[in-house]
Structures are given as C-alpha cells and as structure tokens.
C-alpha cells in the first residue's frame, strides 16, 4: 500500500514534505487559508454532533483538575 501525499483541503494541490512546518499548514497558500476561514464564517462548514447536556454544563468555567490519587487511580 502506497502512502499518498498530503494535499491542500481547498484546492487539492500536493503539499511538500516540509509543509507541516509552515504557518499555513494544512493549506498550500494564504489564499486557501482565507477561503477556508470564509467558509467557516459564512456557515458553509458546521460541526454536526449531538450535544450532551452534561458536557455543556459549566462550559467555559474554570474547573479544578482531578488528581489521579483522588480519582482512585495510580
């Protein structure tokens, strides 16, 4: 099985092997990065997932991190 090269999610242009080090990653250019942002801002993209009310409770509040010893694990 051959591993296919990573491509830009907007224009499908193949990315160079060093692309992961770029500030534009995973895009090939600033233009593609801006197109993606525009699509998010205009609602063309959406994260569709059922919302669990228990996970939403207290969202944005600072919660203390559970210590493994208190949770019963080591």
C-alpha angles and dihedrals in degrees: 000000000000121000110233118223118258113260136201109267091222106045102012092233112156112254122224118250090254093054093104088069092055122102086227095058126164088025127072096220145009088256093059090045090054092046089055092049091049091052091053092047094051094047098250089128124050138172104232111195132131110260117233109214090211090059092048094052109106093003110172094017120119107253124192114248113245114242114227091231092056092046091056096249130112 
